[in-house]
């Protein structure tokens, strides 16, 4: 998981609580987005997959989750190119990166990673 804590800390003006609040909102909203992507893929609606991946990519970039945003961008790109057969592996890779990001956010919340940056 690529995460530049000093840059993210600067982006949030050092406000760890605000960062964690936005991460919480993202994680709450990601579940429905992930289901939306999977459902749209199952229904062959690749434009919906692309739109959801685009949303997720932007949110992850704002939170500094670079690795996860790269996976969302790959999913967005593949869906734009109508590569439906490849999309499940992109969705799985994105979900792994988001799980890694959740672990990192939990460490930030409970530890001193933020303070040391």
N, C-alpha and C positions, 0 to 999 in steps of 0.2 A: 504494500500500500504506500503510494507516494503521497506525502503530506508535508507541506512546508509550514510547520507550526509558526515560525516567526512572521511569515507573510500573512497567514490567516489571522494571527493575533493582531497584526497591524490593520488588516482589512476591517476587523471588528473593534478597532480602537481599544484593544485590550479587554473588551467586555466578554469574559468567559461565559457568564450567565446567558447573555444574548445569543452567543454562538450555540450554546447547548440547547437553548429554547428553539432556535431555528432548525437545529439538527433533529430535535424531537418532532417538530412539525413535518420535516421531510420524511422521517421514518414512518410517521402515521400515514402520510399521503402516498408513500411508495407502495405499500401493500396493495391498495386499490389500483394503482398504476400498473403494477406487475401483473395483476389479474387481468386488467384491461389489455395489456400487451399479449398475454397468453391466449385470451379469448379471441382477440382480433386475429392472431396468427391462425388459430384453429378454424376461424371463419374465412380465412383468406383475405382479410382486410389489412393489407400491408401498409396502407396510408395511415391507419389508426396506430399501428405498431410504430411507424416512423414518428408520428406526432407525439406519442407517449415517450418514446426514447429521447426525442428532442427536449421535451420538458424536463425529464430526469437528468439529462446531460447538463442543462443550464443550471438546475438546482445544485447538482454536485459540484460544478465549477464554482458557484458562489460560495459553497462551503469549503472549498479547497481540497476536495476529494478527487485529485487528479487521475489516479489510476481508474477509479470507478467511472469518471466522466469519459475517459478514453474508451472504456468498454461500451458505454451508452452511445458514444459517437460511432463506434463500429457497428452497433446494432442499427442505429439510424441510417447509416450509409448502406448497409446490406438490405434493409427494407426498402430504401429508396430505389435500389437497383433490382428489386423484385427477386432477391435470392432467398426465397421462402425456405428452401431446404436447409439453409445454413443458420437461420434465425434461432432455432432452439439452442444451439451451442453458444450463440452470442448472448441470449437471455441467461443461460446458466452462468456464463463468465461474469456478466453484470451482477447477478445475484451473489456470486462469491465475493466480488469486490465490495459490494454493499455490506455484506456480513463482516468483512475485514474492517470496513469503515466504522461499523457499529462497535466493534471491539475497541478500535482506537478512540472513539468518542467516549466510551465507558472508561477507558484509561485516563482520558483528559478530565473527565468528571470526577473521578476518584483519586487521581494522582496529582503530581506536580509538573506534568509535561508542559502545561500552559505557562506556568510560572517561570520555568527554566528557559523558556524561549525568549 
